[in-house]
Amino acid sequence: MAQGKRLRKNNDRIIFGVCGALAEYFEMDPTIVRILFAVFGLMAFTGVIVYLVMALVIPSR
């Protein structure tokens, strides 16, 4: 069975590890992902809701 990418929380965490996990999965800088979530969090609170849902759904390592 081929090993593919898996979205898992990593140790690069500030609150729940969601941004670090997304940055690792998409091979991006975690700071950019955190800034995007902050911007979307300020726009109609959607970023906060999405972040909390992902914190519950994404499994830990």
C-alpha positions, -999 to 999 in steps of 0.1 A, spaced: 0 0 0 15 34 -10 20 60 17 1 92 9 -1 125 27 -21 124 59 -34 154 77 -23 150 113 -17 175 141 20 180 147 42 195 174 44 229 157 14 241 177 3 273 193 -32 264 204 -45 231 189 -19 225 161 -43 230 132 -23 256 114 9 237 118 -8 206 104 -22 224 74 11 241 67 29 207 68 3 191 46 4 219 20 42 224 24 38 260 35 52 282 62 30 279 93 30 317 98 12 322 65 -15 298 75 -19 314 109 -22 349 93 -49 335 69 -69 321 98 -65 354 117 -78 374 87 -108 350 82 -114 351 119 -119 389 117 -143 384 87 -177 373 101 -161 350 127 -158 322 100 -122 315 106 -127 308 143 -156 284 136 -136 265 109 -105 264 132 -125 249 161 -142 223 138 -108 213 124 -93 211 159 -120 185 168 -118 166 135 -80 164 127 -64 134 146 -33 138 167 -1 120 158 
